[in-house]
Amino acid sequence: MTCLFLALPVLTMIFYPIVTRAEGVVIGAILPLSGTHAAFGHMQKNSMLMAVEEINSRGGIGGEMLELDIRDSRGRTRSARAIVDHFVKDKQYSVVLGGFSSKVAAALADKSEQRRIPLVVVTGSEDAITLQDYRYVFRVSPPRSRYLTAALVFYRSILEGGFGGGRIVLITEQSAYGDATAWTVKQAASEARWTVTGEWRFETGSRNLETLYFGAAAGEPNAIFLTAFPPDAAKIIMELRKSIPNAVIFNLTPASTVAGSYAQCGVSCEGVMNPALWLPDVVQSPVRYRDNYLARFGSEPDYHGAQAYAAVIVASEAIGRSGEAQPDPVRDALERIAVNTPYGKVSFRDWGGFVNQNDPANYLVQWTGSGLEVVWPREFRTADPVLPNIN
């Protein structure tokens, strides 16, 4: 894969005089260290601790060493809310990090707003989390509706370039994420006057989808908007290639979650496009987070880890700028912050109805058989897109 680097300023911690407690500066973090999302939770824990090491190697926050108090939510909303109460009542922390699943992130946001303690949401993507006019909730990750921006803009651009008519089919898994992506695509289709020739939903793990494949092909689409995670993704794509060989396939799940399964389905998956939320070879800070993580833990992190690393950098910088580790001054600092991290530049602002929402870059990548190439936006393109012959 061709690498394109966007230089970012060297990550530095500014030394502000800061009022701290006896044990120094402590940030509370709530992660799913057990349960369904434990693997991601441990990736985020590792990433957060790496960020703490980086900050402390540069002198900490105003000369004080930073520590994290990491607790296991077990992926449960009740546990997460109870931990926030503990952090506020018993620990008097000034800021909390967390929220992997949207369900837990929403519960944390509600409780943090009630408790008037700043929450930096790491990953939870449900749009509603930052549509509530909360003043103590700040989100690093993009809202779910932004995941598809690059894919939809790219499809519009190739239609304008003469790639057939706008005939699309929707195939989505039966989940909140699948429903949300289908709704977003249908809204875009309505605005752009694309024709939705069919809409199909499937249960994860389903074996008999012949009716779906036949129905999708009957609409003769030139584009398929699929929402499928492994192992369903590769299986469905292989079958779609047999019945609709000349349609471009957009799988609307983030690229890092499916690339491994694409390698297993061979040429059938070549040409499939995915949104990507973080590409370290495109935007790479001087703190080589991905390489350092790989060297230490023997596996590459994905965007979940990069978001966790960024959350620690942002929260620590806000504490430093606030001058005191107290919730309201830290909240005020978060509202004004703009800091470069290995995830990219993070700042929180109000836009599109969202409140205190970061707006990270959104990419579209194409699977080539040997790896992922960036095809959109044009300024980050590492290869020209390969499109099927529709003539």
N, C-alpha and C positions, 0 to 999 in steps of 0.2 A: 504494500500500500504506500502510495506517495504521502510523505509527511509535510504538512504545511504548518508553520509555527507563527503564532501571533504573540509578539513579545509583550510581556506585562512587567510593570515595575517590580523590583525586588521586594519581597514581603518583609516589612519592617514593623516592629512594634514601637510606638512612640512612648516615651517615658513620661507619663503624667503623675504628679503627686496624687496618691490615692489613700483614702481612709479605708482600712481593712480590719477584719476581726483578728483575733489572736492567732488562729490557724492559717492566716493568709487569705488568698482569694479562692473561693470554692464555687463551682458551678454545678447545679444539679442536672443530671441527664436521665431520661427515661427511655429504655430501649427494650425490644422483644428478645431477650436472651434465652428464652425457652418458648416452646410452642411452634406453631406453623412457620413463623418468620424468623426463627432463631438464627439461621445461617446469615441472613441479612443483618440481624441485630449484632452478631459478633463482628461482622465486617465493619459495621458502623462504630462499634466499641473500639476496635483496633485503630480505626482511622481517627477517632477523637483523641485517643491516647497519643498517637503520633503527632497530632496538632499541638497537644499540650507540651510534648517534648520540644517541638520546634519553638514554641513561644518561650518556654523556660530557658532554652539554650541562648535566647537573645535577651535574657535578663528578666523575663516574666512580665508582669503588668506593674509598671511603676516601681520596679525593684522587688516586688512580691512574687513568689512562686505561685503558679496556678495549679489547682487540683480539680479533679472531677469526682463527683459522688454519683456513680452510675448505678441505677436500680433497674430491676427486671419487671416490666409490665406484664410479662407472659402473653402479650398480645391482647389483653383484656381491658376494656374501658374502665371497669370498676377498680381494678388494681392501679391503673394509671392515674385516675382521679385521686385515689387515696394517697399516692406518692406525692402528688402536688400539695395536698393538705399537709403532709409531713414536712415537705421542704419549706413551706411557708410558716407553719406553726412552730415546729421544733427546731428547724435549722436556720430560718431567716435568710435564705439565699436571695440573691438579687435578680437572678435570671434562671430559666429552665430551658433545656434543650430536649427535643423528642418528637414523637409522632411518626411512626413508620407507616402503618396502615391508615387509610383515611378515617376509618371508624374511630381508632384510638386518637388520631390527631384532632378530630372534631371534639372528642370528649376532653382532651387536654386544653384545647382552645377555650371551651366553655368554662372549665374550672379555673384556668389561669385568669380569664377576664373577671370572673367572680372574685378571685383572690387578689386581683390587682398586682400580679407578678408577671413580668415580661416572659413570653414563651417564644422561642425561635423554633418554628416547625421545620424539621429536617426534610421529610419526604412526603408526608400525606398529601394527596393530590386533588381531593374533591374540591371543586370550585367554591362550594359554600363556606369553606373554612375561612377564607379571607373576603367573603361577601357580606359579613355580619356587622360591619362597622365596629369591630373590636379595636380597641386602642392599645391593648397589651399583647397582641398576637402579630407575629412577623414570620413570613414564610420564605425560606431559601429556595425550595423547589418550585417549579412552575405549576400553575393550576392545570388540571387535566385538559381543559379545553384548548390550552396552548400546545399540547403535545403534537397536534395534527397540523399546525400552521404551515410548516415547511412542505408537507405532503400535498396539502390542498393548493397552496400557491404554485407548487411545481406542476401539478396536474393542469391547473389553469393555463400555465405558461406553455405546456406542450400542445394543448388544444389550440391556443392562439398561433402556434407554429405549424399547424396543419395536421396534428395527430388525430385524424378521424373526428367523429362527433362525440359529444359528451354523454356516452351511454355507460352507466355504471351499475354494478351489482354489489350489494352489501351482504357479507357473511360474518356473523359475530357470535362469539360464545355467549352463553346465558350467564351474565354476571353484571354487576354494576358498571364495571369498566366497559364491557361490551355494549351495554345499553347507552352509555354516555358517548362512546365513539360513534355509534350509529346515529344518534341524535345530531351530533356535530356535523357529520358528513351530509346528512339530509338537509340540514339548515344551509350548508354551503351549496348543495345542489339546487335548492330552491332559489337561492339568490343568483346563482350563475346560470340557471335554466338548464341544468344537466338532467337527463332522463334516468331515473332509477328504474331499471328493468326488472329488478327482483330484490327481495330482502329475505334473508334466511338466518335462523338462529340454531345453534347446536349446543348440546350438553358436552362439557369437557369429558374426554375419554370415550365419546361415542364411536362405535365401530361401523355401524351401517348408515352411511350418509349418501347413498346412491341417489335418493330423491333430490337431495340438495344439489349434487353435481349436475344432474340432468336439468333441474329447474334453472340453475345459474347459467348453463350453456344455452338454454332456449332463448334467453334474453339477448344473446349476441352482444355482450358488453365489450367495450374496448379497455375497460379498467375494472379491476376487482378490488374493493376495499374490504380487507379481511381483518378480523381481530381474533388472533389465536396465539396462545403461548405453547411452548413445548409441553408434551410431545405432539400435541394436536397440529401445530403449525406445519411441520414438515410433511406429515401424512396428508393433510388437506391440500397443500400446495402441489404435491406430487399428483394427486388425482385431478386437480383443476387444470394442470398442464396438459393432461390427456384430452380433456373435453373442450378446453378454451385455450389453445396454444398461443393465440395472438393477442391476448390481453395483457396489459401491464398489471402486475400484482403489487398492491400496497398492503403490507401487514402492519397494522397500526399499533403494534406493541413495540416498546422501546428496543432498539437494535441489540443492546448488550444482553438482553434476556433470551435471544433466539439464535444468535450467530452460531453457537455450537451445534444446534440441531440442524441448521442449514448445511453444515459441512457433511452431515450424515446422509442427506437426501440427494447429494450429487448435482448433476446438471439440471435437475428439475427445479432447484431453488435458485439457480443463477438468474440474475436479473430482478429478483424480488427486492422491493424497496421498503425501508423502515424509517420511522422517525428516530432520532438519536438525541438524547438529552445532555450528553457529555462526551466529548471526543478529545482526550488528552493530547493527541498528535495535532490537533487543530488549534486549540487554545491551551498552552502549556506555560505555567508559571515557573520561575526559577526554582521554586521548591518542587522537586520532581517527585511528587506524591506517589504516582503510579509505580514508578521504578523502585522507589524505596519500599513501598508496600509489597511488591512482588519479591524483592530481595529478602524481606523479613519473613513473610508468611507463605511464600511459595505459590501464590496464586494472584491473578490480577484483580484489582477491585473494579467495580462498575460505578455508575453514577450515584448509587446509594451511598457508597463510601465517600466519594468526593463531596457530596452534599453534607455529610456528617463532619468531615474535616473543615469545610467552609463554615459550618455553624459555630464551631469552637472559635475559629478566627474572628468571626463577626461579634460573637458575644464578648470575647475577651477585649477586643478593641473598644466596644461600647462601654465596658466597665472602666477601662482606662480613661476614656474621654469624659466619663461622667464625674470623675474625681472622687467618687465614693460608691461603695458597693451597696447601693440601695435601689429598690425597684423603680421608683419614679425617675430618678436621674438616669438610670440605665435605659429605661424606655425612651426618654427624650433623646438620648444619644443614638439609639437604634434608628429613630426616625430620621436622623441626619446622616447616617453612616454611608460611606461608599468605600469599599475595600476590595483589593484584588486577592483572590484565593486560587488554589488549584482547580476549583470548579468554575472559575471565571470571576468577573466583577460582580459583587453583591451590593445592592442598595435596595432600600424599601421605600416604595412610594405608592400613591393612590392612582390607579388607572383602570379604565374600563369597568368601573364599579367595584374593583378590588381595593382593599385597604391594606397598607403595609405589605405589599406584595413585590417580591423580586421578579425581574423579567429577564431570565437568562436566555442565551441564544438557543435557537432550535434548528436542527439540521435534518437533512434527509440523506440516507446512505443507501447504496445498492450493493447487494451481495454478488461477488464476481466469481466465486468458486475458490478463490485463494484468500479472500478477505473482504473487507468492507471499504468501499470508496465513497467519498463525499460527493454528492451530485447537486446539492442545494444547501445554502445560497451559493450563487455563482462565485462570489469572492472567496469562498472556502473550497471550491471544487478541486478535487484531486484527480478526477477522471470524468470524461464526458459520459452522460447517461447512455445506456444501451437499451433501446426500445424495440419491441417486437415489430415485425413487418405486418402491417394491417392491410396491405393492398392485395 
